[in-house]
Amino acid sequence: MFAGLSSDMMMYFVALSVAASFFVGNAMDSVLGALGFGPLGNMIVLLAGFFLGLNAVDLIPFGRVPSAMIIPAAIAVSFAILLLLAVFKRMVRPT
């Protein structure tokens, strides 16, 4: 995942990912309302989903996914995980 990056660049990447996931998690808290997990919970779900998505795309054989699509694919995986967890929360929540 971080094969060609120095340790400084990895830390910048992680810090940027954490900051972006906080702002997106806060926005998703406004969108999801009671079905969400709060700003911090949404942030953790999105960040974990992003890194799971990066690892999932990394497992695909080299050359199958264009390099310009790796980050958008990881973001799509993180939103899909947040959606699945919100649907699951709605299903188990008493009415």
N, C-alpha and C positions, 0 to 999 in steps of 0.2 A: 504494500500500500504506500509506504513512504520510502521506497527503494532508492530513489535518486536525490533525496532531500538531506540537507545537513540537519543537525540537531536544532539549530536556531530556527531554520525554516519550518521544522516540524512543530516547534512551540508556537510560532506565529500562526500556523495553520490551525492548531488546536484552539488558540485564543480567539481567532477570528470565528471559528465554528461555534464556540461557546457564546460569544457576543451575538452572533446572528441568530442562534437558536433561542436566546433570551427574548429578542425582539419579536421573532416569529411566534414563539410560545405565548407571549403577551397578546399578540394580535389574535392568535387562535383561541385564547381564553375569551376574548370579546365575541368571537364568532360562535364558539361552541356553547358558551354560557355554562349551565349546570351540567351538561354532558362532558365538559372538559375536565381537566385535572388540576386546574389553577395554573397561573403563569409558570411557576417553578416546575410543577409536574409535567406540563406540556413541554417545557424546555428540556427536561430530562428524557422524556419519551422521544422527542425529535432528535436530540443529540445522539442517543443510543441507536435510534433507527438510522441516522446518517452514517454512523460508523459501521453498523451491521450492513448497510447498503454498500458502503465502500468495500467491505470484506467480501460480500456476495459478488460484486462486479469483479473483484480481483480474482475470484475463483473461476470465472469464465475464461476459456482459453484466449491467449493473447491474439489480438487482431479481430476478434468477433465484435467487440464494442469499440467504436471510434473513441479516441482520447478526448475529444470534445464533449462526449456524452457521458463520461464517467461521473462527474459531479451532478449533473441533472438526474441521472439514474439513481444515485444515492439519495438525493433529495426526494425523489418520487417514492423510494422505499420508506423513507422516514415519514412522509405524509400518509402512506398506505398503512403503516403500523399504527399511527395516531388514529386514523379512521377506524381500523379494526378494533382498537381498544375502546374507542368511543361507542361503537356499535355494541360491543360486548358489555360495556357498562350499562348501556340502555336496556339490553336484554335482561340483565340480572337485577336491575333496579326495580323495586316494587312500584306499582302504579297506584 
